[in-house]
């Protein structure tokens, strides 16, 4: 039953990774294809027109941003700053951090502009921002690190997660096979006949070295963590150090005690 559950989890988890990161990867690829190597320098009207076909990476210059209408802390953003073109179309710049408006509008705003969804427009109106009904609405997500390079990185990362999703089930099968062989080799070493004691001791020492390594890592990075929310990871690390040290230093006594305990 446990094995069946593990198979289902690996299959469903792999399919979810492929579906989610495949979709995100396609979006990132579209951005990579649409963006230039540097943000397109645009007036407010030109940026609005460019975004009619979808997301664009722009640097908006000379826009009439209205600092007296800044709305803060709506839908997770720190600040929303509107500006309107001559034809009534409105762009709302979204900032992820608090801003000093006069200082911000003194230079071009760089970010990703795209058509504003009806739900986002409703949220902004509910938050106190005045948006004319029927006007073309755009959202400009202001960011310093976004752009073509960021889209390329998104494509690479999403491709990696899609690949992980495709191989998750085979990896699980491979891990189970390795785990089974490791358990079988340790079992054989514990119950080895006297004439194979030297080989058995080497196997136990190797396993002890791995346990020691796990203990060192647990102590080094385990501060503040607990296994199942109960056992502190550093306690586990101390136990692993003691067990691994015993297996590496005295493999014969470990094999004898393990063999007696398994016969009970």
ROBALUM-66239 format. One line per field, with one value per residue: y, x, z of N, C-alpha, C, O in turn; residue in one letter. Coordinates in steps of 0.02 Angstrom, whole numbers. Layout:
residues N
n_Y Y	... .
n_X X	... .
n_Z Z	... .
ca_Y Y	... .
ca_X X	... .
ca_Z Z	... .
c_Y Y	... .
c_X X	... .
c_Z Z	... .
o_Y Y	... .
o_X X	... .
o_Z Z	... .
residuo a	... .
//
This chain:
residues 264
n_Y -60	61	74	88	210	294	282	343	473	514	507	596	711	732	755	873	962	968	1023	1148	1217	1205	1287	1411	1421	1434	1560	1636	1616	1681	1812	1826	1820	1933	2044	2172	2187	2289	2398	2471	2638	2748	2858	2894	2870	2795	2681	2629	2596	2502	2397	2344	2228	2139	2094	2209	2268	2415	2586	2717	2883	3054	3054	3107	3083	3066	3119	3158	3068	2945	2778	2667	2505	2407	2255	2186	2264	2398	2529	2622	2713	2829	2883	2978	2970	3080	3038	2986	2858	2757	2728	2630	2632	2507	2479	2384	2422	2551	2722	2880	2993	3112	3105	2985	3004	3093	3033	2918	2782	2612	2455	2317	2328	2299	2251	2293	2185	2154	2118	2164	2301	2324	2296	2399	2511	2487	2507	2642	2710	2814	2767	2789	2737	2629	2675	2640	2533	2509	2414	2448	2363	2409	2378	2335	2228	2154	2100	2054	1968	1916	1850	1752	1680	1632	1545	1447	1398	1350	1252	1164	1120	1061	955	887	849	757	654	615	502	391	421	399	261	220	266	186	61	76	100	-22	-108	-56	-82	-221	-250	-205	-289	-411	-392	-383	-512	-587	-727	-787	-796	-694	-578	-465	-400	-374	-286	-175	-134	-95	8	100	131	186	301	376	398	474	588	634	667	773	869	888	945	1061	1136	1126	1208	1269	1188	1048	873	810	908	884	814	890	937	946	861	740	745	734	604	534	560	489	357	337	354	244	137	159	152	33	-86	-224	-250	-181	-258	-380	-346	-298	-413	-500	-430	-437	-571	-589 .
n_X 41	96	195	117	55	168	203	92	103	226	196	85	142	248	173	108	216	259	145	124	250	274	175	213	339	310	249	360	444	373	383	523	537	464	523	649	830	860	758	620	621	493	353	209	91	143	189	68	6	98	79	-40	-32	10	118	252	420	469	530	463	448	433	299	137	128	23	51	-28	-128	-87	-109	-99	-43	-133	-201	-81	23	142	126	26	25	-53	-69	-125	-157	-176	-291	-368	-338	-270	-128	-69	57	139	216	327	372	377	367	446	360	384	521	529	457	537	624	635	517	543	488	369	238	65	-101	-233	-318	-495	-528	-419	-431	-553	-514	-423	-504	-588	-494	-480	-432	-458	-527	-570	-724	-734	-618	-457	-355	-201	-70	81	210	331	502	671	749	683	650	727	835	793	678	739	808	697	642	744	745	613	614	703	628	520	586	626	500	466	556	534	462	539	659	622	601	732	796	733	783	921	917	868	973	1076	1026	1024	1160	1213	1145	1197	1329	1319	1282	1386	1497	1638	1753	1736	1748	1833	1796	1663	1680	1735	1625	1536	1612	1614	1477	1463	1543	1462	1352	1413	1444	1314	1277	1365	1322	1189	1210	1277	1186	1065	1008	870	780	667	634	487	429	460	581	733	841	977	993	970	1083	1187	1163	1184	1320	1375	1332	1384	1520	1544	1516	1617	1735	1731	1684	1665	1610	1491	1429	1412	1324	1215	1180	1140	1029	941	913	828 .
n_Z 0	41	-56	-170	-142	-145	-281	-341	-290	-346	-482	-495	-441	-533	-650	-612	-597	-731	-793	-725	-730	-864	-919	-862	-919	-1055	-1054	-1011	-1120	-1220	-1174	-1185	-1324	-1360	-1297	-1315	-1315	-1229	-1128	-1214	-1257	-1223	-1248	-1145	-1219	-1327	-1262	-1216	-1338	-1388	-1298	-1335	-1406	-1312	-1172	-1140	-1128	-1064	-1054	-984	-1025	-976	-931	-870	-721	-579	-431	-325	-320	-278	-228	-93	-36	-96	-151	-118	-168	-142	-184	-298	-444	-545	-719	-857	-1034	-1177	-1245	-1147	-1104	-974	-874	-742	-630	-542	-389	-289	-168	-41	-99	-134	-209	-289	-312	-381	-502	-567	-651	-793	-792	-778	-834	-848	-958	-981	-1038	-924	-815	-791	-661	-586	-610	-545	-413	-390	-403	-294	-196	-195	-307	-446	-594	-758	-828	-965	-1024	-1099	-1009	-928	-847	-769	-714	-613	-611	-572	-610	-706	-876	-1034	-1003	-881	-923	-1003	-905	-836	-932	-937	-804	-792	-890	-832	-719	-783	-846	-730	-683	-783	-762	-634	-585	-642	-574	-442	-447	-474	-358	-261	-301	-279	-141	-97	-135	-55	74	68	52	174	262	221	257	397	431	384	354	455	371	281	349	342	222	254	361	295	219	321	379	274	265	391	376	288	371	470	394	366	496	525	431	476	603	565	488	551	649	736	667	660	659	596	671	803	848	870	737	760	868	807	724	818	865	745	725	834	806	676	703	786	696	602	677	752	673	685	815	798	697	763	869	797	726	831	880	771	768	872 .
ca_Y 0	118	80	115	282	327	286	393	539	532	519	657	766	745	786	941	1001	979	1068	1215	1250	1209	1348	1469	1423	1462	1633	1666	1614	1735	1874	1829	1836	2000	2097	2189	2178	2343	2422	2518	2705	2764	2904	2857	2847	2743	2621	2603	2565	2443	2343	2317	2160	2097	2122	2241	2295	2485	2640	2771	2948	3115	3041	3151	3044	3107	3100	3172	3014	2881	2733	2622	2442	2374	2188	2164	2312	2451	2593	2623	2782	2834	2936	2971	2998	3131	3008	2960	2794	2766	2680	2630	2603	2469	2475	2333	2452	2621	2769	2952	3001	3165	3080	2930	3028	3137	2994	2870	2722	2553	2397	2278	2355	2252	2270	2280	2142	2184	2107	2210	2368	2327	2299	2466	2557	2475	2534	2715	2740	2834	2743	2806	2680	2626	2695	2587	2531	2470	2408	2450	2336	2440	2333	2349	2167	2120	2112	1996	1921	1883	1803	1696	1640	1597	1489	1395	1367	1311	1192	1118	1090	1015	894	852	817	700	599	605	433	348	434	363	190	212	275	126	7	89	91	-93	-138	-34	-120	-291	-256	-199	-350	-464	-379	-399	-585	-618	-780	-763	-790	-632	-525	-404	-368	-349	-227	-119	-112	-60	71	146	154	230	365	412	420	529	647	658	699	838	915	903	992	1124	1176	1106	1251	1293	1141	988	820	802	959	859	800	940	908	939	799	686	749	705	531	508	561	434	293	332	343	174	93	167	134	-36	-119	-293	-250	-160	-314	-431	-323	-295	-481	-526	-396	-461	-640	-591 .
ca_X 0	141	227	67	49	228	198	42	131	277	164	46	189	282	126	96	275	258	90	133	310	267	137	255	393	283	242	427	469	339	415	589	530	435	564	713	886	854	688	603	606	426	307	153	46	176	189	0	-5	140	53	-102	-18	33	168	310	469	474	552	415	478	392	228	107	109	-15	73	-80	-178	-56	-145	-50	-62	-190	-185	-13	72	157	102	-1	30	-86	-56	-172	-137	-223	-354	-403	-310	-237	-78	-58	122	137	280	327	400	355	402	441	333	417	587	520	434	588	662	592	496	558	452	330	171	18	-171	-255	-376	-554	-526	-370	-460	-603	-479	-394	-560	-608	-442	-482	-404	-509	-514	-628	-758	-729	-552	-407	-317	-139	-32	153	245	397	552	740	782	644	672	742	878	752	636	781	818	633	637	791	722	552	633	732	575	482	627	620	435	465	598	523	444	598	707	598	615	804	813	712	828	983	904	863	1040	1114	1002	1045	1233	1225	1120	1246	1389	1304	1277	1440	1535	1703	1803	1723	1743	1868	1753	1604	1701	1741	1557	1509	1648	1589	1411	1475	1566	1404	1312	1451	1434	1246	1277	1399	1277	1132	1232	1298	1130	1002	985	801	739	649	605	415	411	470	651	779	886	1044	993	981	1152	1230	1154	1217	1392	1392	1322	1432	1586	1547	1520	1682	1791	1725	1632	1652	1562	1426	1399	1391	1264	1159	1159	1102	963	898	892	778 .
ca_Z 0	45	-121	-217	-127	-170	-354	-358	-274	-395	-547	-492	-432	-596	-697	-589	-616	-803	-811	-698	-756	-936	-933	-846	-968	-1118	-1043	-1010	-1189	-1257	-1153	-1214	-1395	-1369	-1269	-1345	-1270	-1181	-1128	-1267	-1232	-1249	-1214	-1115	-1273	-1365	-1221	-1217	-1404	-1394	-1256	-1363	-1429	-1256	-1126	-1169	-1081	-1086	-1010	-999	-1012	-981	-920	-819	-662	-532	-364	-276	-322	-262	-183	-63	-4	-128	-180	-106	-191	-94	-209	-366	-466	-611	-767	-913	-1098	-1203	-1267	-1088	-1082	-909	-853	-670	-614	-480	-354	-236	-107	-33	-143	-128	-276	-327	-333	-429	-568	-597	-700	-827	-756	-817	-811	-896	-966	-1012	-1026	-856	-811	-760	-589	-557	-611	-491	-349	-382	-389	-225	-153	-194	-367	-494	-662	-799	-858	-1038	-1048	-1103	-946	-930	-785	-778	-655	-611	-582	-595	-635	-757	-944	-1077	-967	-831	-959	-1022	-845	-823	-979	-917	-742	-804	-927	-783	-678	-827	-852	-666	-682	-829	-738	-562	-572	-651	-520	-383	-457	-467	-288	-226	-318	-243	-70	-85	-138	4	132	59	64	246	293	206	298	467	439	346	389	478	318	244	399	319	172	290	399	248	203	379	386	222	287	448	350	262	429	500	351	379	562	520	396	519	655	535	460	582	703	729	630	697	618	613	720	871	863	840	688	789	909	757	703	871	864	685	737	879	771	621	732	808	638	569	721	776	632	708	870	770	662	812	905	749	711	889	885	717	781	926 .
c_Y 63	130	110	190	321	334	340	463	560	546	585	718	783	778	859	986	1018	1030	1140	1250	1250	1272	1410	1476	1452	1537	1667	1668	1669	1802	1881	1847	1908	2056	2109	2179	2232	2367	2475	2586	2729	2822	2863	2829	2791	2677	2588	2567	2501	2384	2315	2245	2114	2132	2151	2269	2366	2528	2701	2837	3004	3104	3087	3112	3090	3085	3112	3116	2945	2842	2681	2559	2413	2309	2170	2211	2366	2518	2585	2696	2789	2891	2924	3004	3046	3101	2977	2892	2805	2709	2687	2595	2570	2461	2423	2359	2523	2668	2840	2977	3053	3143	3027	2956	3075	3100	2946	2809	2662	2494	2362	2307	2304	2276	2250	2236	2177	2176	2154	2282	2376	2333	2369	2518	2549	2503	2609	2749	2755	2812	2754	2743	2683	2647	2634	2590	2486	2469	2406	2425	2361	2393	2348	2288	2131	2137	2047	1944	1882	1832	1742	1650	1600	1537	1431	1359	1324	1248	1140	1083	1043	950	853	816	754	640	583	532	385	359	398	289	176	218	213	67	15	77	17	-127	-119	-73	-192	-299	-250	-262	-408	-455	-398	-474	-621	-672	-754	-753	-727	-572	-460	-365	-337	-286	-166	-91	-71	7	123	174	201	298	407	438	478	593	677	694	768	890	936	953	1060	1167	1165	1152	1277	1246	1079	937	805	852	940	852	852	906	900	880	739	685	719	629	501	508	502	367	284	321	272	127	98	142	61	-74	-190	-294	-227	-219	-367	-410	-321	-365	-511	-495	-420	-532	-644	-586 .
c_X 43	175	180	58	108	227	149	69	182	247	125	91	226	236	112	155	275	205	103	192	311	229	178	312	370	275	310	457	437	369	484	586	506	481	627	768	888	782	677	585	542	395	251	108	77	178	120	-14	35	111	-13	-93	5	86	228	355	486	506	511	444	427	318	201	82	77	1	19	-133	-147	-99	-96	-82	-128	-164	-112	41	83	129	78	-7	0	-59	-102	-145	-191	-290	-393	-379	-267	-187	-70	9	117	207	274	356	375	398	396	423	370	485	580	503	484	630	615	576	505	520	414	259	128	-53	-192	-318	-434	-553	-477	-397	-512	-569	-450	-448	-583	-558	-439	-453	-459	-488	-577	-658	-753	-661	-506	-363	-257	-107	42	185	317	447	620	771	744	672	690	785	839	705	676	794	755	624	682	767	660	567	663	679	531	520	624	554	432	503	584	507	503	651	687	613	690	825	793	759	894	975	900	931	1082	1093	1025	1119	1248	1202	1169	1309	1378	1306	1332	1475	1604	1754	1793	1718	1776	1826	1692	1621	1709	1673	1528	1544	1624	1521	1418	1500	1509	1360	1347	1441	1364	1242	1309	1354	1218	1151	1248	1239	1064	976	915	755	725	618	535	393	424	544	696	829	956	1048	1005	1053	1200	1224	1189	1292	1414	1387	1374	1503	1596	1556	1589	1739	1789	1672	1616	1601	1493	1392	1373	1327	1204	1134	1119	1033	916	875	838	708 .
c_Z 0	-22	-173	-205	-154	-246	-375	-347	-326	-463	-548	-484	-496	-646	-677	-607	-690	-822	-789	-730	-832	-956	-920	-897	-1034	-1111	-1044	-1080	-1230	-1238	-1185	-1288	-1405	-1347	-1312	-1293	-1215	-1182	-1182	-1236	-1265	-1212	-1184	-1169	-1313	-1327	-1220	-1283	-1411	-1355	-1281	-1384	-1373	-1214	-1164	-1115	-1104	-1032	-1027	-977	-1019	-970	-865	-759	-610	-460	-311	-273	-307	-213	-158	-36	-30	-160	-175	-130	-139	-117	-281	-388	-536	-654	-826	-976	-1122	-1223	-1209	-1065	-1020	-897	-777	-658	-545	-452	-298	-170	-101	-76	-118	-198	-317	-352	-386	-498	-601	-649	-735	-784	-802	-789	-867	-898	-1003	-999	-956	-857	-777	-684	-555	-556	-556	-423	-337	-368	-317	-175	-153	-256	-417	-564	-703	-831	-933	-1065	-1055	-1041	-954	-861	-803	-713	-656	-577	-612	-629	-690	-827	-980	-1041	-915	-864	-981	-963	-828	-869	-957	-854	-753	-843	-880	-741	-720	-836	-788	-661	-725	-801	-664	-546	-585	-597	-456	-388	-447	-394	-247	-239	-280	-168	-53	-87	-78	65	128	74	138	283	282	248	371	479	401	387	408	423	276	290	375	269	206	330	354	230	260	389	335	241	347	427	323	319	465	460	362	446	560	486	440	574	626	514	497	637	688	691	674	650	643	666	791	888	831	794	716	837	863	734	754	872	804	693	781	843	716	647	756	749	604	611	743	737	656	764	847	736	711	848	858	733	769	892	831	728	834	897 .
o_Y 112	187	150	228	375	386	378	508	617	591	624	770	842	825	902	1043	1074	1075	1186	1306	1292	1307	1457	1532	1490	1574	1720	1716	1701	1845	1935	1886	1940	2111	2062	2164	2220	2358	2518	2591	2730	2834	2803	2771	2743	2624	2527	2512	2451	2326	2268	2205	2055	2192	2121	2290	2375	2510	2732	2847	3002	3142	3104	3108	3145	3040	3080	3117	2893	2869	2655	2558	2396	2310	2142	2200	2380	2560	2547	2736	2757	2940	2867	3057	3053	3135	2945	2870	2856	2650	2742	2536	2600	2440	2419	2321	2554	2655	2858	2981	3040	3160	3023	2932	3094	3132	2934	2788	2660	2482	2376	2312	2271	2316	2197	2248	2225	2221	2180	2318	2428	2370	2395	2563	2599	2522	2639	2810	2713	2835	2729	2701	2736	2637	2584	2643	2432	2515	2368	2461	2338	2369	2371	2296	2083	2182	1993	1884	1822	1778	1685	1588	1542	1485	1373	1297	1269	1195	1080	1023	992	896	792	759	705	582	541	503	343	312	372	258	126	179	191	29	-34	49	-5	-170	-160	-95	-222	-349	-285	-285	-447	-504	-427	-497	-681	-665	-704	-707	-709	-521	-406	-304	-282	-239	-110	-30	-18	57	181	234	251	349	468	494	525	646	738	745	815	947	994	998	1111	1228	1192	1136	1304	1261	1061	956	791	840	976	882	857	853	852	851	694	632	684	594	448	462	469	325	231	283	242	83	48	114	30	-92	-213	-334	-252	-229	-395	-450	-341	-375	-545	-529	-424	-553	-696	-587 .
o_X 29	184	199	54	100	247	162	60	181	270	132	81	235	257	106	145	289	217	96	186	346	249	179	330	407	292	318	491	471	381	502	628	526	478	654	755	914	747	719	540	536	409	246	88	43	171	115	-42	10	117	-40	-140	19	96	252	331	515	509	522	463	383	278	237	22	101	-30	20	-177	-177	-124	-56	-141	-172	-112	-83	99	40	111	107	-39	25	-30	-116	-114	-243	-341	-445	-398	-233	-202	-63	16	95	253	223	362	355	457	347	466	388	504	621	530	473	667	560	618	478	519	426	225	151	-64	-173	-364	-424	-574	-491	-387	-515	-593	-453	-439	-597	-576	-399	-449	-502	-437	-630	-621	-767	-648	-515	-336	-261	-115	64	187	358	434	626	814	769	712	670	774	849	694	651	791	759	600	661	767	655	537	651	683	507	491	619	551	400	486	619	534	517	684	729	635	709	867	830	774	921	1018	925	945	1120	1135	1042	1140	1292	1235	1182	1339	1422	1328	1325	1482	1627	1794	1838	1689	1749	1820	1671	1581	1691	1665	1498	1512	1616	1509	1382	1480	1508	1334	1314	1430	1357	1208	1284	1349	1199	1112	1234	1241	1013	925	902	696	765	579	524	345	403	567	696	856	991	1102	1044	1083	1247	1275	1221	1326	1464	1432	1404	1541	1649	1598	1616	1787	1842	1621	1559	1555	1442	1332	1319	1281	1149	1074	1069	983	856	823	805	659 .
o_Z -35	-43	-214	-253	-182	-273	-421	-388	-349	-499	-595	-516	-511	-681	-721	-629	-710	-863	-828	-756	-863	-1002	-960	-915	-1066	-1157	-1073	-1097	-1271	-1282	-1209	-1313	-1454	-1375	-1341	-1235	-1161	-1232	-1193	-1195	-1326	-1154	-1197	-1165	-1331	-1356	-1222	-1282	-1436	-1377	-1251	-1380	-1386	-1221	-1212	-1062	-1157	-973	-1079	-919	-1062	-996	-818	-747	-597	-433	-259	-230	-321	-163	-196	-16	9	-192	-221	-116	-98	-76	-320	-354	-583	-629	-844	-973	-1092	-1220	-1219	-1010	-1014	-909	-752	-673	-497	-487	-264	-122	-151	-87	-85	-241	-374	-408	-432	-548	-658	-686	-711	-743	-857	-729	-926	-847	-1049	-954	-930	-895	-739	-648	-501	-508	-524	-380	-282	-328	-282	-120	-116	-258	-429	-590	-685	-857	-963	-1124	-1021	-1024	-984	-821	-846	-664	-696	-522	-669	-672	-718	-834	-959	-1047	-905	-837	-978	-969	-807	-847	-958	-851	-726	-831	-887	-730	-695	-833	-790	-638	-707	-814	-635	-500	-543	-577	-420	-340	-416	-370	-204	-193	-253	-135	-2	-45	-52	105	179	104	163	329	327	270	402	531	386	448	380	426	238	272	387	274	189	333	374	225	249	404	351	235	352	456	334	316	487	489	366	452	591	509	441	589	657	521	477	668	634	684	717	606	702	702	837	937	770	810	700	844	878	726	737	880	810	670	767	848	710	618	747	750	581	585	751	765	649	762	872	746	701	856	877	726	757	905	843	701	842	935 .
residuo x	x	x	x	x	x	x	x	x	x	x	x	x	x	x	x	x	x	x	x	x	x	x	x	x	x	x	x	x	x	x	x	x	x	x	x	x	x	x	x	x	x	x	x	x	x	x	x	x	x	x	x	x	x	x	x	x	x	x	x	x	x	x	x	x	x	x	x	x	x	x	x	x	x	x	x	x	x	x	x	x	x	x	x	x	x	x	x	x	x	x	x	x	x	x	x	x	x	x	x	x	x	x	x	x	x	x	x	x	x	x	x	x	x	x	x	x	x	x	x	x	x	x	x	x	x	x	x	x	x	x	x	x	x	x	x	x	x	x	x	x	x	x	x	x	x	x	x	x	x	x	x	x	x	x	x	x	x	x	x	x	x	x	x	x	x	x	x	x	x	x	x	x	x	x	x	x	x	x	x	x	x	x	x	x	x	x	x	x	x	x	x	x	x	x	x	x	x	x	x	x	x	x	x	x	x	x	x	x	x	x	x	x	x	x	x	x	x	x	x	x	x	x	x	x	x	x	x	x	x	x	x	x	x	x	x	x	x	x	x	x	x	x	x	x	x	x	x	x	x	x	x	x	x	x	x	x	x	x	x	x	x	x	x .
//
